[in-house]
Amino acid sequence: MKRDLDVSELPTTAFGPRAPLWWGAALLIAIEGTMLVLLAISCFYVRDRTDPFPPARVGRDVAWIAALDVGLWIASAWPQHRATRAALAADVRGMRRNLIAATALALAACAVRVWLFHRLPFAWDDHAYGSVVWGLLGVQWLHGLTAVGEDLTFVVLLFLGPVEDKHRVDVEVSSLLVYFVIAGAILMWLVVFLEIAMRGAR
């Protein structure tokens, strides 16, 4: 005998790991994160096989420009987190305010990365070291631009409306991407610029 279940009172949206979109974003991060780690490993591989290393002198000022880039990304984590909390609470004003702050900081970080590219004393095709450094910085920068574009889209949607429950889930899931971008920026600085910042020009 068949029994019908009344599911009319079940929620139509879910947050966190209960949302299929959350798992999609997590798997995407796993794929892109693997690529970043492989690029970081490539930096060490090329370093062991390059004499002299580095093949071009990199000043300490370049390392601190990169540190500013990372600092701006880290600063964006707090308003991004607050936007997620606002999404969970269905606080549209809170989502707007915090997403605007997070997006402004992320845009500033992306602009600093362009400055960093211009200050690098080598091009991407000058040597193997240049290729892997530009590759690591470039891929991570594209991730950042993706996060900025996504947050800008949500800011526009939150002002134009209508704001639905599914959009609250989108805002929460977009924070995963931002946290991934922040982790990638930290990895980039540690692999490429930490030694330069500590030891000075080389």
C-alpha positions as a Markdown table, in Angstrom:
| # | Residue | x | y | z |
|---|---|---|---|---|
| 1 | Met | 0.0 | 0.0 | 0.0 |
| 2 | Lys | 1.3 | 3.4 | -1.0 |
| 3 | Arg | 1.6 | 6.1 | 1.6 |
| 4 | Asp | 1.7 | 9.8 | 0.5 |
| 5 | Leu | 4.1 | 12.1 | 2.4 |
| 6 | Asp | 3.2 | 15.7 | 2.9 |
| 7 | Val | 6.3 | 17.7 | 2.1 |
| 8 | Ser | 4.6 | 21.0 | 1.7 |
| 9 | Glu | 6.1 | 22.4 | 4.9 |
| 10 | Leu | 9.7 | 21.5 | 4.1 |
| 11 | Pro | 12.0 | 24.4 | 3.3 |
| 12 | Thr | 12.6 | 25.2 | -0.4 |
| 13 | Thr | 16.2 | 26.3 | 0.2 |
| 14 | Ala | 19.1 | 25.0 | 2.2 |
| 15 | Phe | 22.4 | 26.5 | 3.3 |
| 16 | Gly | 25.8 | 25.0 | 3.8 |
| 17 | Pro | 26.6 | 21.4 | 2.9 |
| 18 | Arg | 22.8 | 20.7 | 2.6 |
| 19 | Ala | 22.7 | 22.8 | -0.6 |
| 20 | Pro | 23.8 | 21.1 | -3.8 |
| 21 | Leu | 25.3 | 24.4 | -5.0 |
| 22 | Trp | 27.6 | 24.4 | -2.0 |
| 23 | Trp | 29.0 | 21.0 | -3.1 |
| 24 | Gly | 29.4 | 22.3 | -6.6 |
| 25 | Ala | 31.5 | 25.2 | -5.4 |
| 26 | Ala | 33.5 | 22.9 | -3.1 |
| 27 | Leu | 34.4 | 20.6 | -5.9 |
| 28 | Leu | 35.3 | 23.5 | -8.2 |
| 29 | Ile | 37.6 | 24.8 | -5.4 |
| 30 | Ala | 39.2 | 21.4 | -5.1 |
| 31 | Ile | 40.0 | 21.3 | -8.9 |
| 32 | Glu | 41.3 | 24.9 | -9.0 |
| 33 | Gly | 43.2 | 24.5 | -5.7 |
| 34 | Thr | 45.0 | 21.4 | -7.2 |
| 35 | Met | 46.1 | 23.6 | -10.1 |
| 36 | Leu | 47.4 | 26.3 | -7.8 |
| 37 | Val | 49.3 | 23.7 | -5.7 |
| 38 | Leu | 50.9 | 22.2 | -8.9 |
| 39 | Leu | 52.0 | 25.7 | -10.0 |
| 40 | Ala | 53.5 | 26.3 | -6.6 |
| 41 | Ile | 55.4 | 23.0 | -6.8 |
| 42 | Ser | 56.6 | 24.0 | -10.3 |
| 43 | Cys | 58.2 | 27.2 | -8.7 |
| 44 | Phe | 60.3 | 25.0 | -6.4 |
| 45 | Tyr | 61.1 | 22.6 | -9.3 |
| 46 | Val | 62.3 | 25.4 | -11.5 |
| 47 | Arg | 64.2 | 26.9 | -8.6 |
| 48 | Asp | 66.3 | 23.8 | -8.1 |
| 49 | Arg | 67.2 | 23.7 | -11.8 |
| 50 | Thr | 68.0 | 27.4 | -12.3 |
| 51 | Asp | 71.5 | 28.8 | -11.9 |
| 52 | Pro | 71.8 | 31.6 | -11.0 |
| 53 | Phe | 68.6 | 31.8 | -9.1 |
| 54 | Pro | 66.6 | 33.9 | -9.5 |
| 55 | Pro | 67.6 | 34.8 | -13.1 |
| 56 | Ala | 66.5 | 38.4 | -12.6 |
| 57 | Arg | 67.0 | 40.7 | -9.5 |
| 58 | Val | 63.7 | 41.2 | -7.6 |
| 59 | Gly | 63.6 | 44.1 | -5.2 |
| 60 | Arg | 62.0 | 44.0 | -1.7 |
| 61 | Asp | 59.6 | 46.7 | -2.8 |
| 62 | Val | 58.0 | 44.2 | -5.2 |
| 63 | Ala | 57.5 | 41.8 | -2.3 |
| 64 | Trp | 55.7 | 44.5 | -0.2 |
| 65 | Ile | 53.5 | 45.4 | -3.1 |
| 66 | Ala | 52.5 | 41.7 | -3.2 |
| 67 | Ala | 52.0 | 41.9 | 0.6 |
| 68 | Leu | 49.6 | 44.8 | 0.1 |
| 69 | Asp | 47.7 | 42.7 | -2.4 |
| 70 | Val | 47.3 | 39.8 | 0.1 |
| 71 | Gly | 46.4 | 42.2 | 2.9 |
| 72 | Leu | 43.5 | 43.7 | 0.9 |
| 73 | Trp | 42.2 | 40.2 | 0.2 |
| 74 | Ile | 42.5 | 39.2 | 3.9 |
| 75 | Ala | 40.7 | 42.4 | 4.8 |
| 76 | Ser | 37.8 | 41.5 | 2.5 |
| 77 | Ala | 37.2 | 38.3 | 4.4 |
| 78 | Trp | 35.4 | 40.0 | 7.3 |
| 79 | Pro | 32.7 | 41.9 | 5.3 |
| 80 | Gln | 32.3 | 38.8 | 3.1 |
| 81 | His | 31.7 | 36.8 | 6.3 |
| 82 | Arg | 29.2 | 39.4 | 7.5 |
| 83 | Ala | 27.4 | 39.2 | 4.2 |
| 84 | Thr | 27.0 | 35.5 | 4.7 |
| 85 | Arg | 25.6 | 36.0 | 8.2 |
| 86 | Ala | 23.2 | 38.6 | 6.8 |
| 87 | Ala | 22.1 | 36.1 | 4.1 |
| 88 | Leu | 21.4 | 33.5 | 6.7 |
| 89 | Ala | 19.3 | 36.0 | 8.6 |
| 90 | Ala | 17.5 | 37.3 | 5.5 |
| 91 | Asp | 18.9 | 40.7 | 6.1 |
| 92 | Val | 19.0 | 42.3 | 2.7 |
| 93 | Arg | 20.5 | 45.6 | 3.9 |
| 94 | Gly | 23.3 | 43.8 | 5.6 |
| 95 | Met | 24.0 | 41.8 | 2.5 |
| 96 | Arg | 24.1 | 45.0 | 0.4 |
| 97 | Arg | 26.4 | 46.9 | 2.8 |
| 98 | Asn | 28.9 | 44.1 | 3.5 |
| 99 | Leu | 29.0 | 42.9 | -0.1 |
| 100 | Ile | 29.8 | 46.5 | -1.3 |
| 101 | Ala | 32.7 | 46.7 | 1.3 |
| 102 | Ala | 34.0 | 43.2 | 0.4 |
| 103 | Thr | 33.8 | 43.9 | -3.4 |
| 104 | Ala | 35.6 | 47.3 | -3.0 |
| 105 | Leu | 38.5 | 45.7 | -1.1 |
| 106 | Ala | 38.7 | 42.9 | -3.7 |
| 107 | Leu | 38.7 | 45.3 | -6.6 |
| 108 | Ala | 41.6 | 47.2 | -4.9 |
| 109 | Ala | 43.5 | 43.9 | -4.5 |
| 110 | Cys | 43.0 | 43.1 | -8.2 |
| 111 | Ala | 44.3 | 46.6 | -9.1 |
| 112 | Val | 47.3 | 46.2 | -6.9 |
| 113 | Arg | 48.0 | 42.9 | -8.7 |
| 114 | Val | 48.2 | 44.8 | -12.0 |
| 115 | Trp | 50.7 | 47.2 | -10.4 |
| 116 | Leu | 52.6 | 44.1 | -9.2 |
| 117 | Phe | 52.7 | 42.7 | -12.8 |
| 118 | His | 54.2 | 45.9 | -14.0 |
| 119 | Arg | 56.9 | 45.9 | -11.3 |
| 120 | Leu | 58.1 | 42.4 | -12.0 |
| 121 | Pro | 61.6 | 42.7 | -13.6 |
| 122 | Phe | 60.9 | 39.9 | -16.1 |
| 123 | Ala | 58.2 | 38.9 | -18.6 |
| 124 | Trp | 56.3 | 35.7 | -18.6 |
| 125 | Asp | 58.4 | 34.4 | -21.6 |
| 126 | Asp | 61.9 | 35.5 | -20.5 |
| 127 | His | 62.7 | 32.2 | -18.8 |
| 128 | Ala | 61.1 | 29.2 | -17.0 |
| 129 | Tyr | 61.1 | 31.0 | -13.6 |
| 130 | Gly | 59.2 | 33.9 | -15.2 |
| 131 | Ser | 56.7 | 31.6 | -16.7 |
| 132 | Val | 55.8 | 29.8 | -13.5 |
| 133 | Val | 55.7 | 33.0 | -11.4 |
| 134 | Trp | 53.5 | 34.8 | -14.0 |
| 135 | Gly | 51.4 | 31.6 | -14.2 |
| 136 | Leu | 50.8 | 31.4 | -10.5 |
| 137 | Leu | 50.1 | 35.1 | -10.1 |
| 138 | Gly | 47.9 | 35.2 | -13.2 |
| 139 | Val | 45.8 | 32.2 | -12.4 |
| 140 | Gln | 45.2 | 33.3 | -8.9 |
| 141 | Trp | 44.4 | 36.9 | -10.2 |
| 142 | Leu | 41.8 | 35.4 | -12.6 |
| 143 | His | 40.2 | 33.6 | -9.6 |
| 144 | Gly | 40.0 | 37.0 | -7.8 |
| 145 | Leu | 38.4 | 38.7 | -10.8 |
| 146 | Thr | 35.8 | 35.9 | -10.9 |
| 147 | Ala | 35.0 | 36.4 | -7.3 |
| 148 | Val | 34.7 | 40.2 | -7.8 |
| 149 | Gly | 32.4 | 39.7 | -10.8 |
| 150 | Glu | 30.2 | 37.3 | -8.9 |
| 151 | Asp | 29.9 | 39.7 | -5.9 |
| 152 | Leu | 29.2 | 42.7 | -8.2 |
| 153 | Thr | 26.4 | 40.7 | -9.8 |
| 154 | Phe | 24.9 | 40.0 | -6.4 |
| 155 | Val | 25.2 | 43.7 | -5.4 |
| 156 | Val | 23.3 | 44.7 | -8.5 |
| 157 | Leu | 20.7 | 42.0 | -7.9 |
| 158 | Leu | 20.2 | 43.0 | -4.2 |
| 159 | Phe | 19.4 | 46.6 | -5.2 |
| 160 | Leu | 17.3 | 45.8 | -8.3 |
| 161 | Gly | 15.5 | 42.8 | -6.8 |
| 162 | Pro | 13.4 | 40.8 | -6.3 |
| 163 | Val | 15.6 | 39.1 | -3.7 |
| 164 | Glu | 14.6 | 35.4 | -3.4 |
| 165 | Asp | 15.7 | 32.8 | -0.9 |
| 166 | Lys | 17.9 | 31.2 | -3.6 |
| 167 | His | 19.9 | 34.4 | -3.9 |
| 168 | Arg | 20.7 | 34.2 | -0.2 |
| 169 | Val | 22.1 | 30.7 | -0.8 |
| 170 | Asp | 24.1 | 32.2 | -3.7 |
| 171 | Val | 25.6 | 34.9 | -1.5 |
| 172 | Glu | 26.6 | 32.2 | 1.1 |
| 173 | Val | 28.2 | 30.0 | -1.5 |
| 174 | Ser | 30.1 | 32.9 | -3.2 |
| 175 | Ser | 31.9 | 33.4 | 0.1 |
| 176 | Leu | 33.5 | 30.0 | -0.4 |
| 177 | Leu | 35.1 | 31.3 | -3.6 |
| 178 | Val | 36.3 | 34.4 | -1.9 |
| 179 | Tyr | 37.9 | 32.4 | 0.9 |
| 180 | Phe | 39.6 | 30.2 | -1.7 |
| 181 | Val | 41.0 | 33.3 | -3.5 |
| 182 | Ile | 42.4 | 34.6 | -0.1 |
| 183 | Ala | 44.1 | 31.2 | 0.5 |
| 184 | Gly | 45.5 | 31.3 | -3.0 |
| 185 | Ala | 46.8 | 34.9 | -2.5 |
| 186 | Ile | 48.6 | 33.8 | 0.7 |
| 187 | Leu | 50.1 | 30.8 | -1.0 |
| 188 | Met | 51.3 | 33.0 | -3.8 |
| 189 | Trp | 53.0 | 35.4 | -1.4 |
| 190 | Leu | 54.6 | 32.6 | 0.6 |
| 191 | Val | 56.0 | 30.8 | -2.4 |
| 192 | Val | 57.2 | 33.7 | -4.5 |
| 193 | Phe | 57.8 | 36.7 | -2.2 |
| 194 | Leu | 58.4 | 35.6 | 1.4 |
| 195 | Glu | 62.1 | 35.1 | 1.0 |
| 196 | Ile | 62.5 | 38.4 | -0.9 |
| 197 | Ala | 60.7 | 40.3 | 1.8 |
| 198 | Met | 62.9 | 38.8 | 4.5 |
| 199 | Arg | 66.3 | 39.0 | 2.8 |
| 200 | Gly | 65.9 | 42.1 | 0.7 |
| 201 | Ala | 66.7 | 42.4 | -3.0 |
| 202 | Arg | 68.2 | 39.4 | -4.7 |
